[in-house]
Amino acid sequence: MTPRPATASARSVDEYRETVAALLAPLADRPDEQIPVPGALGRVLATDVVSPIDLPVFRNSAMDGYAVRAADVAVTPVQLPVAGVIAAGRAGAELPAGSAMKVMTGAPMPPGADCVVPVEDVQAGADRIVVERGRGRGEFVREAGTDVRTGALVARAGTVLAPRHIAALAAVGLATVPVRSRPRAVCLTTGDELRPAGSELAPGQIYNSNGIALAAALQADGVEVIDIAHSTDDATRFTAALRAATASADVVFTSGGVSKGDFEVVKDVLAPMGGVFGSVAVQPGGPQGYTVVDGVPVLSFPGNPVSTMVSYAVFARPALRALGGLPPALTAETTLLTPLRSPAGRRQFLRGLRTEDGVEVIGGPGSHLIAGMAWADVLVDIPAEVTSLAVGAPVRILSL
């Protein structure tokens, strides 16, 4: 794609979202892959999958009981000799006329039998039973292919595989399944002040949450995160970390270093490589940047934690979910339960909690309030031209 001039004025949210989608569009060319069924949970089917077998594979008993001929138990009570026992996984001989065979649930029906009398309807002796209630042809018998026939559709292309789909795929004997490949991402955070969780903080230091948070968001949207990296604000170190990331990833996300301060290492390194940095008319998340490094798109978000998460949800998430074949994040219109004010000219995304009555704004608009964001489940989308809304006003929401 052709970068816009670095001096471009503030772009709208929709315009920048389209820019990001165009930047990520080449990721759609990744080939599908064949993976083991046990590891396919949450993956998206690349093609229709049909059954290679009938299911059930053979006639079997639906109950613990006795396989008989319906004609032999038409009049009850009736006494029948027991000609044998059939356990699950074992085939039985043909059922002699006027007799019964004990069968377990799932065991093959013996040839000649056409129904099963449950154990509850039988008085059992050592080698004989008394059937107290007769059964008709087909009762408690599972016929071959009554669940699915050979060649029948088991799951459609585009299905996000849930446990129920995994169960069906395994039941028809499939060892592998074709799925959409997942983009590989690296999350690269910057800042001398960032420390890993579990370490002791010195004055002026904070824990590095952005890399972990971005990785979690990406994984939830079907992206494979291959590394969560960190660089100081040193340009040489950041360049080395960036080169390592682009050597292994399909897309790189950076956090921090894109604003107008004195130590904006991401912008300082990437702008000379053709990176485009500027403002989007949004709050939080105004400073944004993108670059293509060695053919790999690099999306650069601001470093405040809420800004990073909102930037991802608004700008990157729609394109990544579409590329992976996942449905878009839920959007809806609901009723505002909290009065609010919004800056003119900026589209604001406030954190909100959805209830049966509408949506309540959670916490303030500050881009540092990440702990408060944990109580929210949606973003409240306030248009750029709106400066205030009263309780009861209709608003659009985007699920987190």
C-alpha atoms as a printed R data frame, in Angstrom:
    type eleno elety resid chain resno       x       y      z
1   ATOM     1    CA   MET     A     1   0.000   0.000  0.000
2   ATOM     2    CA   THR     A     2   1.135   3.607 -0.525
3   ATOM     3    CA   PRO     A     3   1.872   5.389  2.769
4   ATOM     4    CA   ARG     A     4   0.193   8.693  3.381
5   ATOM     5    CA   PRO     A     5   2.404  11.701  4.112
6   ATOM     6    CA   ALA     A     6   3.541  11.882  7.732
7   ATOM     7    CA   THR     A     7   2.061  15.376  7.959
8   ATOM     8    CA   ALA     A     8  -1.472  14.205  7.191
9   ATOM     9    CA   SER     A     9  -4.174  15.796  9.327
10  ATOM    10    CA   ALA     A    10  -6.215  13.805 11.825
11  ATOM    11    CA   ARG     A    11  -8.051  10.974 10.137
12  ATOM    12    CA   SER     A    12 -11.500   9.722 11.032
13  ATOM    13    CA   VAL     A    13 -11.960   6.418 12.838
14  ATOM    14    CA   ASP     A    14 -13.587   4.818  9.805
15  ATOM    15    CA   GLU     A    15 -10.853   6.019  7.474
16  ATOM    16    CA   TYR     A    16  -8.076   4.697  9.675
17  ATOM    17    CA   ARG     A    17  -9.868   1.391 10.202
18  ATOM    18    CA   GLU     A    18  -9.964   0.985  6.412
19  ATOM    19    CA   THR     A    19  -6.257   1.828  6.244
20  ATOM    20    CA   VAL     A    20  -5.489  -0.917  8.755
21  ATOM    21    CA   ALA     A    21  -7.699  -3.388  6.886
22  ATOM    22    CA   ALA     A    22  -5.820  -2.669  3.653
23  ATOM    23    CA   LEU     A    23  -2.486  -3.077  5.452
24  ATOM    24    CA   LEU     A    24  -3.528  -6.500  6.785
25  ATOM    25    CA   ALA     A    25  -5.309  -7.694  3.625
26  ATOM    26    CA   PRO     A    26  -2.277  -9.634  2.262
27  ATOM    27    CA   LEU     A    27  -2.530 -11.960  5.259
28  ATOM    28    CA   ALA     A    28  -5.545 -13.513  3.528
29  ATOM    29    CA   ASP     A    29  -3.150 -15.267  1.141
30  ATOM    30    CA   ARG     A    30  -1.872 -17.655  3.819
31  ATOM    31    CA   PRO     A    31  -2.538 -21.316  2.867
32  ATOM    32    CA   ASP     A    32  -4.939 -23.458  4.864
33  ATOM    33    CA   GLU     A    33  -3.498 -26.146  7.109
34  ATOM    34    CA   GLN     A    34  -4.360 -29.668  8.199
35  ATOM    35    CA   ILE     A    35  -4.198 -30.157 11.972
36  ATOM    36    CA   PRO     A    36  -5.069 -32.972 14.415
37  ATOM    37    CA   VAL     A    37  -8.704 -32.966 15.498
38  ATOM    38    CA   PRO     A    38  -7.869 -32.903 19.257
39  ATOM    39    CA   GLY     A    39  -6.084 -29.575 18.760
40  ATOM    40    CA   ALA     A    40  -8.719 -27.957 16.535
41  ATOM    41    CA   LEU     A    41 -10.893 -26.347 19.222
42  ATOM    42    CA   GLY     A    42 -11.659 -22.752 18.290
43  ATOM    43    CA   ARG     A    43 -10.191 -23.066 14.794
44  ATOM    44    CA   VAL     A    44 -12.171 -22.205 11.658
45  ATOM    45    CA   LEU     A    45 -12.929 -24.948  9.126
46  ATOM    46    CA   ALA     A    46 -11.409 -24.225  5.737
47  ATOM    47    CA   THR     A    47 -13.655 -26.597  3.750
48  ATOM    48    CA   ASP     A    48 -16.807 -28.646  4.200
49  ATOM    49    CA   VAL     A    49 -16.142 -31.909  6.046
50  ATOM    50    CA   VAL     A    50 -18.089 -35.072  5.159
51  ATOM    51    CA   SER     A    51 -18.263 -38.368  6.992
52  ATOM    52    CA   PRO     A    52 -16.103 -41.227  5.704
53  ATOM    53    CA   ILE     A    53 -18.344 -43.788  7.443
54  ATOM    54    CA   ASP     A    54 -21.894 -44.515  8.512
55  ATOM    55    CA   LEU     A    55 -22.620 -43.607 12.122
56  ATOM    56    CA   PRO     A    56 -23.560 -45.777 13.943
57  ATOM    57    CA   VAL     A    57 -21.193 -48.056 12.094
58  ATOM    58    CA   PHE     A    58 -23.355 -51.129 12.846
59  ATOM    59    CA   ARG     A    59 -26.731 -52.047 14.366
60  ATOM    60    CA   ASN     A    60 -26.393 -51.846 18.120
61  ATOM    61    CA   SER     A    61 -28.397 -51.909 21.307
62  ATOM    62    CA   ALA     A    62 -29.607 -48.668 22.833
63  ATOM    63    CA   MET     A    63 -30.114 -50.305 26.241
64  ATOM    64    CA   ASP     A    64 -28.703 -52.886 28.598
65  ATOM    65    CA   GLY     A    65 -31.132 -55.728 28.053
66  ATOM    66    CA   TYR     A    66 -31.925 -58.758 25.909
67  ATOM    67    CA   ALA     A    67 -31.914 -58.954 22.115
68  ATOM    68    CA   VAL     A    68 -34.943 -60.919 20.916
69  ATOM    69    CA   ARG     A    69 -37.307 -61.365 18.017
70  ATOM    70    CA   ALA     A    70 -40.382 -59.194 18.492
71  ATOM    71    CA   ALA     A    71 -42.576 -62.103 17.427
72  ATOM    72    CA   ASP     A    72 -41.224 -64.182 20.325
73  ATOM    73    CA   VAL     A    73 -42.328 -61.598 22.941
74  ATOM    74    CA   ALA     A    74 -45.629 -60.555 21.379
75  ATOM    75    CA   VAL     A    75 -47.507 -62.315 24.173
76  ATOM    76    CA   THR     A    76 -46.211 -61.821 27.719
77  ATOM    77    CA   PRO     A    77 -45.183 -63.029 30.155
78  ATOM    78    CA   VAL     A    78 -43.018 -65.433 28.192
79  ATOM    79    CA   GLN     A    79 -40.011 -67.519 29.181
80  ATOM    80    CA   LEU     A    80 -36.999 -67.641 26.863
81  ATOM    81    CA   PRO     A    81 -33.629 -69.401 27.132
82  ATOM    82    CA   VAL     A    82 -30.523 -67.161 27.100
83  ATOM    83    CA   ALA     A    83 -28.300 -68.190 24.201
84  ATOM    84    CA   GLY     A    84 -25.315 -65.972 25.059
85  ATOM    85    CA   VAL     A    85 -23.979 -62.580 26.141
86  ATOM    86    CA   ILE     A    86 -22.730 -59.819 23.821
87  ATOM    87    CA   ALA     A    87 -20.543 -57.090 25.305
88  ATOM    88    CA   ALA     A    88 -19.696 -53.806 23.642
89  ATOM    89    CA   GLY     A    89 -16.916 -54.319 21.114
90  ATOM    90    CA   ARG     A    90 -17.811 -57.955 20.414
91  ATOM    91    CA   ALA     A    91 -19.917 -59.440 17.665
92  ATOM    92    CA   GLY     A    92 -22.468 -62.135 18.501
93  ATOM    93    CA   ALA     A    93 -23.594 -65.234 16.659
94  ATOM    94    CA   GLU     A    94 -27.022 -65.413 15.039
95  ATOM    95    CA   LEU     A    95 -29.879 -65.437 17.525
96  ATOM    96    CA   PRO     A    96 -31.655 -68.822 17.581
97  ATOM    97    CA   ALA     A    97 -35.420 -68.660 17.170
98  ATOM    98    CA   GLY     A    98 -37.339 -68.580 20.417
99  ATOM    99    CA   SER     A    99 -34.400 -67.418 22.539
100 ATOM   100    CA   ALA     A   100 -32.699 -64.257 23.800
101 ATOM   101    CA   MET     A   101 -29.171 -62.904 23.990
102 ATOM   102    CA   LYS     A   102 -28.043 -60.551 26.725
103 ATOM   103    CA   VAL     A   103 -26.645 -57.307 25.227
104 ATOM   104    CA   MET     A   104 -24.965 -54.246 26.690
105 ATOM   105    CA   THR     A   105 -25.589 -50.674 25.550
106 ATOM   106    CA   GLY     A   106 -23.663 -50.112 22.309
107 ATOM   107    CA   ALA     A   107 -23.066 -53.834 21.717
108 ATOM   108    CA   PRO     A   108 -23.758 -55.188 18.212
109 ATOM   109    CA   MET     A   109 -27.210 -56.650 17.682
110 ATOM   110    CA   PRO     A   110 -27.007 -60.353 16.845
111 ATOM   111    CA   PRO     A   111 -28.311 -61.305 13.397
112 ATOM   112    CA   GLY     A   112 -31.942 -62.354 13.657
113 ATOM   113    CA   ALA     A   113 -32.815 -60.047 16.580
114 ATOM   114    CA   ASP     A   114 -35.029 -57.075 15.809
115 ATOM   115    CA   CYS     A   115 -35.643 -55.460 19.215
116 ATOM   116    CA   VAL     A   116 -34.254 -55.184 22.737
117 ATOM   117    CA   VAL     A   117 -36.126 -55.819 25.970
118 ATOM   118    CA   PRO     A   118 -34.627 -53.615 28.730
119 ATOM   119    CA   VAL     A   119 -33.402 -55.370 31.872
120 ATOM   120    CA   GLU     A   120 -36.118 -53.547 33.829
121 ATOM   121    CA   ASP     A   121 -38.782 -55.592 31.977
122 ATOM   122    CA   VAL     A   122 -37.182 -58.956 32.639
123 ATOM   123    CA   GLN     A   123 -36.923 -61.455 35.483
124 ATOM   124    CA   ALA     A   124 -33.500 -63.031 34.978
125 ATOM   125    CA   GLY     A   125 -32.488 -66.512 36.016
126 ATOM   126    CA   ALA     A   126 -29.254 -68.451 35.548
127 ATOM   127    CA   ASP     A   127 -29.919 -69.419 31.948
128 ATOM   128    CA   ARG     A   128 -33.473 -68.256 31.354
129 ATOM   129    CA   ILE     A   129 -35.456 -65.038 31.505
130 ATOM   130    CA   VAL     A   130 -39.106 -64.192 31.881
131 ATOM   131    CA   VAL     A   131 -40.082 -61.262 29.681
132 ATOM   132    CA   GLU     A   132 -42.864 -59.328 31.380
133 ATOM   133    CA   ARG     A   133 -43.378 -56.689 28.700
134 ATOM   134    CA   GLY     A   134 -43.018 -57.225 24.964
135 ATOM   135    CA   ARG     A   135 -41.372 -54.869 22.492
136 ATOM   136    CA   GLY     A   136 -42.045 -54.121 18.817
137 ATOM   137    CA   ARG     A   137 -39.646 -54.357 15.913
138 ATOM   138    CA   GLY     A   138 -36.883 -51.729 16.126
139 ATOM   139    CA   GLU     A   139 -37.430 -50.726 19.751
140 ATOM   140    CA   PHE     A   140 -34.139 -49.845 21.474
141 ATOM   141    CA   VAL     A   141 -32.195 -50.698 18.320
142 ATOM   142    CA   ARG     A   142 -29.848 -48.150 16.730
143 ATOM   143    CA   GLU     A   143 -29.656 -48.808 13.010
144 ATOM   144    CA   ALA     A   144 -26.430 -48.195 11.087
145 ATOM   145    CA   GLY     A   145 -26.278 -44.728  9.539
146 ATOM   146    CA   THR     A   146 -29.184 -43.249 11.488
147 ATOM   147    CA   ASP     A   147 -26.909 -40.497 12.820
148 ATOM   148    CA   VAL     A   148 -24.953 -39.750  9.646
149 ATOM   149    CA   ARG     A   149 -24.422 -41.527  6.339
150 ATOM   150    CA   THR     A   150 -21.162 -41.960  4.465
151 ATOM   151    CA   GLY     A   151 -20.570 -38.803  2.439
152 ATOM   152    CA   ALA     A   152 -23.005 -36.702  4.468
153 ATOM   153    CA   LEU     A   153 -21.997 -33.252  5.743
154 ATOM   154    CA   VAL     A   154 -20.596 -33.207  9.275
155 ATOM   155    CA   ALA     A   155 -19.543 -29.522  9.484
156 ATOM   156    CA   ARG     A   156 -19.578 -26.613  7.048
157 ATOM   157    CA   ALA     A   157 -16.652 -24.468  5.937
158 ATOM   158    CA   GLY     A   158 -16.413 -21.401  8.157
159 ATOM   159    CA   THR     A   159 -17.559 -23.214 11.295
160 ATOM   160    CA   VAL     A   160 -15.721 -22.143 14.437
161 ATOM   161    CA   LEU     A   161 -15.042 -25.532 15.961
162 ATOM   162    CA   ALA     A   162 -16.655 -25.969 19.374
163 ATOM   163    CA   PRO     A   163 -16.489 -29.092 21.581
164 ATOM   164    CA   ARG     A   164 -19.617 -30.496 19.931
165 ATOM   165    CA   HIS     A   165 -17.962 -30.304 16.506
166 ATOM   166    CA   ILE     A   166 -14.789 -31.948 17.801
167 ATOM   167    CA   ALA     A   167 -16.941 -34.778 19.170
168 ATOM   168    CA   ALA     A   168 -18.594 -35.368 15.786
169 ATOM   169    CA   LEU     A   169 -15.322 -35.239 13.866
170 ATOM   170    CA   ALA     A   170 -13.738 -37.745 16.229
171 ATOM   171    CA   ALA     A   171 -16.801 -40.029 16.136
172 ATOM   172    CA   VAL     A   172 -16.568 -40.449 12.373
173 ATOM   173    CA   GLY     A   173 -12.888 -41.348 12.683
174 ATOM   174    CA   LEU     A   174 -11.200 -38.212 11.333
175 ATOM   175    CA   ALA     A   175  -7.657 -37.799 12.652
176 ATOM   176    CA   THR     A   176  -7.048 -34.389 11.059
177 ATOM   177    CA   VAL     A   177  -9.183 -31.524  9.798
178 ATOM   178    CA   PRO     A   178  -8.549 -28.633  7.354
179 ATOM   179    CA   VAL     A   179  -8.603 -25.217  9.050
180 ATOM   180    CA   ARG     A   180  -7.859 -21.626  8.162
181 ATOM   181    CA   SER     A   181  -4.285 -20.768  9.056
182 ATOM   182    CA   ARG     A   182  -3.776 -18.231 11.823
183 ATOM   183    CA   PRO     A   183  -1.660 -15.100 11.368
184 ATOM   184    CA   ARG     A   184   1.463 -15.147 13.536
185 ATOM   185    CA   ALA     A   185   1.928 -12.010 15.610
186 ATOM   186    CA   VAL     A   186   4.573 -10.476 17.838
187 ATOM   187    CA   CYS     A   187   3.638  -7.943 20.511
188 ATOM   188    CA   LEU     A   188   6.523  -5.512 21.096
189 ATOM   189    CA   THR     A   189   6.244  -3.025 23.954
190 ATOM   190    CA   THR     A   190   8.663  -0.176 24.588
191 ATOM   191    CA   GLY     A   191   9.665   1.882 27.585
192 ATOM   192    CA   ASP     A   192  12.518   2.126 30.085
193 ATOM   193    CA   GLU     A   193   9.923   2.222 32.856
194 ATOM   194    CA   LEU     A   194   8.380  -1.176 32.160
195 ATOM   195    CA   ARG     A   195   9.134  -4.152 34.383
196 ATOM   196    CA   PRO     A   196   7.917  -7.766 34.156
197 ATOM   197    CA   ALA     A   197   5.247  -9.007 36.557
198 ATOM   198    CA   GLY     A   198   6.648 -10.467 39.743
199 ATOM   199    CA   SER     A   199   9.652  -8.151 39.877
200 ATOM   200    CA   GLU     A   200  10.145  -5.346 42.393
201 ATOM   201    CA   LEU     A   201   9.342  -1.868 41.156
202 ATOM   202    CA   ALA     A   202  11.836   0.945 41.577
203 ATOM   203    CA   PRO     A   203  10.598   4.561 41.758
204 ATOM   204    CA   GLY     A   204   9.078   5.578 38.415
205 ATOM   205    CA   GLN     A   205   8.619   2.032 37.156
206 ATOM   206    CA   ILE     A   206   5.383   0.201 36.272
207 ATOM   207    CA   TYR     A   207   4.487  -3.345 35.309
208 ATOM   208    CA   ASN     A   208   4.378  -4.217 31.626
209 ATOM   209    CA   SER     A   209   0.719  -5.060 30.997
210 ATOM   210    CA   ASN     A   210   0.333  -3.986 27.379
211 ATOM   211    CA   GLY     A   211   2.192  -6.879 25.783
212 ATOM   212    CA   ILE     A   212   0.255  -9.457 27.783
213 ATOM   213    CA   ALA     A   213  -3.044  -7.670 27.167
214 ATOM   214    CA   LEU     A   214  -2.462  -7.383 23.428
215 ATOM   215    CA   ALA     A   215  -1.462 -11.037 23.219
216 ATOM   216    CA   ALA     A   216  -4.650 -12.077 25.007
217 ATOM   217    CA   ALA     A   217  -6.781  -9.963 22.668
218 ATOM   218    CA   LEU     A   218  -5.061 -11.405 19.608
219 ATOM   219    CA   GLN     A   219  -5.457 -14.985 20.792
220 ATOM   220    CA   ALA     A   220  -9.148 -14.385 21.476
221 ATOM   221    CA   ASP     A   221  -9.483 -13.296 17.850
222 ATOM   222    CA   GLY     A   222  -7.799 -16.356 16.376
223 ATOM   223    CA   VAL     A   223  -4.258 -15.008 16.009
224 ATOM   224    CA   GLU     A   224  -1.211 -17.059 17.009
225 ATOM   225    CA   VAL     A   225   1.055 -14.978 19.256
226 ATOM   226    CA   ILE     A   226   4.621 -16.245 18.850
227 ATOM   227    CA   ASP     A   227   6.330 -13.740 21.142
228 ATOM   228    CA   ILE     A   228   5.660 -11.008 23.689
229 ATOM   229    CA   ALA     A   229   8.791  -8.877 23.461
230 ATOM   230    CA   HIS     A   230   9.990  -5.709 25.155
231 ATOM   231    CA   SER     A   231  12.539  -3.058 24.271
232 ATOM   232    CA   THR     A   232  13.916  -0.087 26.144
233 ATOM   233    CA   ASP     A   233  13.743   3.379 24.612
234 ATOM   234    CA   ASP     A   234  17.159   2.875 23.042
235 ATOM   235    CA   ALA     A   235  16.886   3.055 19.240
236 ATOM   236    CA   THR     A   236  19.508   0.362 18.623
237 ATOM   237    CA   ARG     A   237  17.800  -2.096 20.949
238 ATOM   238    CA   PHE     A   238  14.378  -1.349 19.519
239 ATOM   239    CA   THR     A   239  15.646  -1.826 15.963
240 ATOM   240    CA   ALA     A   240  17.120  -5.200 16.890
241 ATOM   241    CA   ALA     A   241  13.885  -6.287 18.572
242 ATOM   242    CA   LEU     A   242  11.873  -5.106 15.568
243 ATOM   243    CA   ARG     A   243  14.047  -7.006 13.090
244 ATOM   244    CA   ALA     A   244  13.703 -10.177 15.154
245 ATOM   245    CA   ALA     A   245   9.936  -9.719 15.215
246 ATOM   246    CA   THR     A   246   9.514  -9.141 11.484
247 ATOM   247    CA   ALA     A   247  11.748 -12.132 10.731
248 ATOM   248    CA   SER     A   248   9.271 -14.526 12.336
249 ATOM   249    CA   ALA     A   249   5.847 -12.852 12.335
250 ATOM   250    CA   ASP     A   250   3.150 -12.061  9.792
251 ATOM   251    CA   VAL     A   251   2.204  -8.900 11.708
252 ATOM   252    CA   VAL     A   252   3.814  -6.929 14.527
253 ATOM   253    CA   PHE     A   253   2.049  -4.767 17.095
254 ATOM   254    CA   THR     A   254   4.001  -2.150 19.012
255 ATOM   255    CA   SER     A   255   2.823  -0.234 22.056
256 ATOM   256    CA   GLY     A   256   4.266   3.115 23.128
257 ATOM   257    CA   GLY     A   257   6.673   5.563 21.537
258 ATOM   258    CA   VAL     A   258   4.323   7.107 18.954
259 ATOM   259    CA   SER     A   259   3.328  10.466 20.450
260 ATOM   260    CA   LYS     A   260   5.083  13.873 20.483
261 ATOM   261    CA   GLY     A   261   7.367  13.456 23.486
262 ATOM   262    CA   ASP     A   262  11.169  13.418 23.660
263 ATOM   263    CA   PHE     A   263  11.612   9.636 23.809
264 ATOM   264    CA   GLU     A   264   9.333   8.309 21.078
265 ATOM   265    CA   VAL     A   265  11.594   5.476 19.931
266 ATOM   266    CA   VAL     A   266   9.009   3.702 17.767
267 ATOM   267    CA   LYS     A   267   8.296   6.776 15.689
268 ATOM   268    CA   ASP     A   268  11.965   7.793 15.589
269 ATOM   269    CA   VAL     A   269  13.015   4.407 14.181
270 ATOM   270    CA   LEU     A   270  10.062   3.636 11.921
271 ATOM   271    CA   ALA     A   271   9.377   7.031 10.349
272 ATOM   272    CA   PRO     A   272  12.641   6.934  8.342
273 ATOM   273    CA   MET     A   273  11.598   3.441  7.147
274 ATOM   274    CA   GLY     A   274   8.460   4.882  5.583
275 ATOM   275    CA   GLY     A   275   6.275   4.720  8.669
276 ATOM   276    CA   VAL     A   276   3.225   6.958  8.787
277 ATOM   277    CA   PHE     A   277   2.509   8.570 12.141
278 ATOM   278    CA   GLY     A   278  -0.208  11.028 12.983
279 ATOM   279    CA   SER     A   279  -3.477  11.568 14.762
280 ATOM   280    CA   VAL     A   280  -6.844   9.900 14.488
281 ATOM   281    CA   ALA     A   281  -9.887  11.819 15.689
282 ATOM   282    CA   VAL     A   282 -10.569   9.386 18.516
283 ATOM   283    CA   GLN     A   283 -10.331   9.245 22.281
284 ATOM   284    CA   PRO     A   284  -8.538   7.334 23.681
285 ATOM   285    CA   GLY     A   285  -5.914   6.304 21.150
286 ATOM   286    CA   GLY     A   286  -5.339   9.444 19.096
287 ATOM   287    CA   PRO     A   287  -1.655   8.901 18.169
288 ATOM   288    CA   GLN     A   288  -1.341   6.043 15.672
289 ATOM   289    CA   GLY     A   289   1.232   4.731 13.247
290 ATOM   290    CA   TYR     A   290   1.783   2.027 10.649
291 ATOM   291    CA   THR     A   291   4.760   0.786  8.665
292 ATOM   292    CA   VAL     A   292   5.687  -2.102  6.396
293 ATOM   293    CA   VAL     A   293   9.060  -3.517  7.427
294 ATOM   294    CA   ASP     A   294  10.565  -6.277  5.288
295 ATOM   295    CA   GLY     A   295   7.088  -6.947  3.896
296 ATOM   296    CA   VAL     A   296   5.565  -7.291  7.371
297 ATOM   297    CA   PRO     A   297   2.884  -4.821  8.543
298 ATOM   298    CA   VAL     A   298   3.705  -3.102 11.813
299 ATOM   299    CA   LEU     A   299   0.849  -1.410 13.670
300 ATOM   300    CA   SER     A   300   1.942   1.059 16.332
301 ATOM   301    CA   PHE     A   301  -0.438   1.945 19.152
302 ATOM   302    CA   PRO     A   302  -0.007   4.511 21.929
303 ATOM   303    CA   GLY     A   303   1.374   3.234 25.219
304 ATOM   304    CA   ASN     A   304  -1.335   4.110 27.715
305 ATOM   305    CA   PRO     A   305  -2.973   0.758 28.574
306 ATOM   306    CA   VAL     A   306  -6.560   1.687 27.727
307 ATOM   307    CA   SER     A   307  -5.409   3.431 24.543
308 ATOM   308    CA   THR     A   308  -3.631   0.247 23.475
309 ATOM   309    CA   MET     A   309  -6.646  -1.963 24.100
310 ATOM   310    CA   VAL     A   310  -9.173   0.404 22.520
311 ATOM   311    CA   SER     A   311  -6.892   0.932 19.506
312 ATOM   312    CA   TYR     A   312  -6.718  -2.805 18.967
313 ATOM   313    CA   ALA     A   313 -10.479  -3.329 19.402
314 ATOM   314    CA   VAL     A   314 -11.461  -0.481 17.091
315 ATOM   315    CA   PHE     A   315  -8.807  -0.612 14.373
316 ATOM   316    CA   ALA     A   316  -7.227  -4.085 14.172
317 ATOM   317    CA   ARG     A   317  -9.784  -6.503 15.541
318 ATOM   318    CA   PRO     A   318 -12.353  -6.151 12.713
319 ATOM   319    CA   ALA     A   319  -9.807  -6.968  9.996
320 ATOM   320    CA   LEU     A   320  -8.171  -9.830 11.897
321 ATOM   321    CA   ARG     A   321 -11.468 -11.539 12.668
322 ATOM   322    CA   ALA     A   322 -12.574 -11.221  9.051
323 ATOM   323    CA   LEU     A   323  -9.264 -12.643  7.815
324 ATOM   324    CA   GLY     A   324  -9.597 -15.587 10.166
325 ATOM   325    CA   GLY     A   325 -13.176 -16.342  9.155
326 ATOM   326    CA   LEU     A   326 -14.557 -15.374 12.568
327 ATOM   327    CA   PRO     A   327 -17.819 -13.442 12.931
328 ATOM   328    CA   PRO     A   328 -17.444  -9.726 13.697
329 ATOM   329    CA   ALA     A   329 -17.514  -8.563 17.282
330 ATOM   330    CA   LEU     A   330 -21.046  -7.925 18.473
331 ATOM   331    CA   THR     A   331 -22.408  -4.415 17.983
332 ATOM   332    CA   ALA     A   332 -25.822  -3.250 19.101
333 ATOM   333    CA   GLU     A   333 -27.885  -0.225 19.985
334 ATOM   334    CA   THR     A   334 -29.033   0.206 23.546
335 ATOM   335    CA   THR     A   335 -30.079   2.838 26.083
336 ATOM   336    CA   LEU     A   336 -27.618   5.028 27.967
337 ATOM   337    CA   LEU     A   337 -27.984   4.804 31.750
338 ATOM   338    CA   THR     A   338 -25.319   7.379 32.613
339 ATOM   339    CA   PRO     A   339 -25.248  11.029 31.455
340 ATOM   340    CA   LEU     A   340 -22.010  11.948 29.719
341 ATOM   341    CA   ARG     A   341 -20.028  14.638 27.985
342 ATOM   342    CA   SER     A   342 -17.674  14.090 25.057
343 ATOM   343    CA   PRO     A   343 -15.026  16.307 23.391
344 ATOM   344    CA   ALA     A   344 -16.109  17.916 20.156
345 ATOM   345    CA   GLY     A   345 -14.472  16.568 17.029
346 ATOM   346    CA   ARG     A   346 -13.332  13.270 18.529
347 ATOM   347    CA   ARG     A   347 -15.147   9.965 18.383
348 ATOM   348    CA   GLN     A   348 -15.008   8.659 21.923
349 ATOM   349    CA   PHE     A   349 -15.052   5.051 23.072
350 ATOM   350    CA   LEU     A   350 -16.035   4.861 26.718
351 ATOM   351    CA   ARG     A   351 -15.958   1.698 28.779
352 ATOM   352    CA   GLY     A   352 -19.397   0.414 29.669
353 ATOM   353    CA   LEU     A   353 -21.235  -2.370 31.468
354 ATOM   354    CA   ARG     A   354 -24.287  -3.731 29.680
355 ATOM   355    CA   THR     A   355 -27.364  -4.553 31.772
356 ATOM   356    CA   GLU     A   356 -30.936  -5.582 31.034
357 ATOM   357    CA   ASP     A   357 -31.918  -1.899 31.052
358 ATOM   358    CA   GLY     A   358 -29.116  -0.510 28.908
359 ATOM   359    CA   VAL     A   359 -25.464   0.409 29.324
360 ATOM   360    CA   GLU     A   360 -23.761   2.094 32.261
361 ATOM   361    CA   VAL     A   361 -20.512   3.999 31.711
362 ATOM   362    CA   ILE     A   362 -17.746   2.543 33.890
363 ATOM   363    CA   GLY     A   363 -15.029   4.785 35.350
364 ATOM   364    CA   GLY     A   364 -13.662   7.907 33.730
365 ATOM   365    CA   PRO     A   365 -12.320   8.558 30.228
366 ATOM   366    CA   GLY     A   366  -8.656   8.438 31.307
367 ATOM   367    CA   SER     A   367  -6.469   6.256 29.105
368 ATOM   368    CA   HIS     A   368  -4.573   4.910 32.131
369 ATOM   369    CA   LEU     A   369  -7.591   3.374 33.910
370 ATOM   370    CA   ILE     A   370  -6.933  -0.236 32.910
371 ATOM   371    CA   ALA     A   371  -8.131  -1.809 36.183
372 ATOM   372    CA   GLY     A   372 -11.452  -0.012 35.759
373 ATOM   373    CA   MET     A   373 -11.722  -1.419 32.248
374 ATOM   374    CA   ALA     A   374 -11.819  -4.919 33.712
375 ATOM   375    CA   TRP     A   375 -15.355  -4.191 34.952
376 ATOM   376    CA   ALA     A   376 -16.561  -3.241 31.472
377 ATOM   377    CA   ASP     A   377 -17.836  -5.623 28.809
378 ATOM   378    CA   VAL     A   378 -18.516  -3.144 25.994
379 ATOM   379    CA   LEU     A   379 -17.237   0.074 24.480
380 ATOM   380    CA   VAL     A   380 -19.781   2.882 24.202
381 ATOM   381    CA   ASP     A   381 -19.331   4.524 20.787
382 ATOM   382    CA   ILE     A   382 -19.952   8.294 20.931
383 ATOM   383    CA   PRO     A   383 -19.887  10.023 17.508
384 ATOM   384    CA   ALA     A   384 -17.410  12.866 16.979
385 ATOM   385    CA   GLU     A   385 -20.155  15.469 16.577
386 ATOM   386    CA   VAL     A   386 -21.879  14.596 19.879
387 ATOM   387    CA   THR     A   387 -20.759  16.564 22.947
388 ATOM   388    CA   SER     A   388 -23.293  15.407 25.537
389 ATOM   389    CA   LEU     A   389 -25.934  12.743 26.044
390 ATOM   390    CA   ALA     A   390 -28.643  12.411 28.673
391 ATOM   391    CA   VAL     A   391 -29.885   9.280 30.387
392 ATOM   392    CA   GLY     A   392 -32.189   7.404 28.032
393 ATOM   393    CA   ALA     A   393 -30.366   8.396 24.856
394 ATOM   394    CA   PRO     A   394 -29.757   5.623 22.273
395 ATOM   395    CA   VAL     A   395 -26.089   4.639 21.894
396 ATOM   396    CA   ARG     A   396 -24.092   2.142 19.922
397 ATOM   397    CA   ILE     A   397 -21.983  -0.409 21.785
398 ATOM   398    CA   LEU     A   398 -19.159  -2.724 20.741
399 ATOM   399    CA   SER     A   399 -18.448  -5.887 22.710
400 ATOM   400    CA   LEU     A   400 -15.050  -6.259 24.333
